Amino acid sequence: MLNKLKYSFYRFMNGRYGLDQLSLALLIITFVLSILGGIFIGRSVWVSLLIYALNLIIIYRVFSKKIRIRQQENMKFMRWIKPIQNKLKLFQLNLTQKQYKHYQCPQCKKTLRVPRGRGHIEIQCPRCHTAFNKRS
């Protein structure tokens, strides 16, 4: 019975877009809004309408058969979110690794690792050979 239901869901989703990073980000936003809306705002009608609208957008995106358009939307979102992800990655690396400090090359955006405790040093990127000064 369970395999039959699973197979019918696979057939239904065949040719549809499915879940991507943008839909997942919208889902997280609706989850956070529902929690914050229930705690701080006190069940505002506008917050509830916003949550419903975001959920409808998510459902539309997941079940859409316009795969190319949904991929383009996701690519635009990923281009917008990529610098934020890189900054968070550098922040996490600098917190977890105590022997090295991590920087991003201003020219090519490659992540560079330098030893800590050397004072002000000149860092040269191995990819584009750009030199810049940072404190290690």
C-alpha positions in Angstrom: 0.0 0.0 0.0 2.8 2.4 0.9 4.8 1.6 -2.2 1.7 2.2 -4.3 1.2 5.6 -2.7 4.8 6.5 -3.2 4.8 5.4 -6.8 1.6 7.5 -7.5 3.3 10.5 -5.9 6.4 10.0 -8.1 4.1 9.9 -11.2 2.3 13.0 -10.1 5.6 14.9 -9.6 7.0 13.8 -12.9 7.5 16.9 -15.0 7.1 19.3 -12.1 9.7 21.5 -10.6 9.9 20.4 -7.0 11.7 22.0 -4.0 14.7 24.3 -4.5 16.8 26.7 -2.5 14.4 29.6 -3.0 11.3 27.6 -2.0 13.2 26.3 1.1 14.2 29.9 2.1 10.6 31.0 1.7 9.5 28.0 3.8 12.0 29.0 6.6 10.8 32.6 6.4 7.1 31.5 6.9 8.1 29.3 9.8 10.0 32.1 11.5 7.1 34.6 10.8 4.6 32.2 12.2 6.6 31.7 15.4 7.4 35.4 15.8 3.9 36.4 14.8 2.4 34.2 17.5 4.8 35.4 20.2 5.3 39.1 19.7 2.6 40.4 17.4 -0.3 38.5 18.8 -1.8 36.9 15.7 -2.0 39.9 13.5 -4.2 39.5 10.4 -1.5 41.0 8.2 1.1 38.6 9.4 -1.3 35.7 8.8 -2.1 36.9 5.3 1.6 37.3 4.5 2.3 33.7 5.7 -0.6 32.4 3.6 0.6 34.3 0.5 4.2 32.9 1.0 2.8 29.4 1.4 0.8 29.7 -1.8 3.9 30.9 -3.6 5.8 27.9 -2.3 3.1 25.5 -3.4 2.9 27.1 -6.8 6.7 26.9 -7.3 6.9 23.3 -6.2 4.1 22.0 -8.4 4.9 24.2 -11.4 5.5 22.7 -14.8 7.4 25.8 -16.0 10.8 24.3 -15.0 12.9 26.8 -17.0 11.3 29.9 -15.4 11.6 28.4 -11.9 15.3 27.6 -12.5 15.9 31.2 -13.6 14.2 32.5 -10.5 16.3 30.2 -8.3 19.5 31.3 -10.1 18.7 35.0 -9.4 18.1 34.2 -5.8 21.4 32.2 -5.6 23.3 35.1 -7.1 21.8 37.4 -4.5 22.4 35.1 -1.5 25.9 33.8 -2.5 27.9 36.8 -1.0 26.0 36.4 2.2 26.8 32.7 2.3 30.5 33.4 1.7 30.6 35.9 4.5 29.0 33.4 6.9 31.4 30.7 5.8 34.4 33.0 6.5 33.0 33.9 9.9 32.5 30.3 10.7 36.0 29.3 9.6 37.5 32.1 11.6 35.6 31.0 14.7 36.4 27.3 14.4 40.0 27.3 13.3 42.4 28.8 15.9 45.6 28.4 13.9 44.6 30.2 10.8 42.7 33.3 9.8 40.7 33.3 6.6 40.3 36.2 4.1 38.7 36.6 0.8 40.7 38.0 -2.1 39.2 41.4 -3.1 39.8 40.6 -6.8 38.7 37.0 -7.5 36.9 36.3 -4.2 39.0 33.1 -3.4 39.2 32.1 0.2 42.8 32.5 1.5 44.2 31.0 4.7 47.0 32.7 6.6 48.6 31.8 10.0 47.4 33.7 13.0 49.6 35.9 15.1 51.9 37.3 12.5 50.7 41.0 12.8 50.2 43.0 9.6 51.2 41.0 6.6 50.9 41.3 2.9 48.8 38.5 1.4 49.2 37.5 -2.2 46.4 35.5 -3.9 47.8 32.4 -5.6 45.0 32.5 -8.3 45.1 36.2 -9.5 48.3 37.4 -7.8 46.6 40.4 -6.2 48.5 41.6 -3.1 46.7 43.2 -0.1 47.5 43.9 3.5 45.6 42.4 6.4 46.2 41.7 10.1 46.6 38.0 10.9 
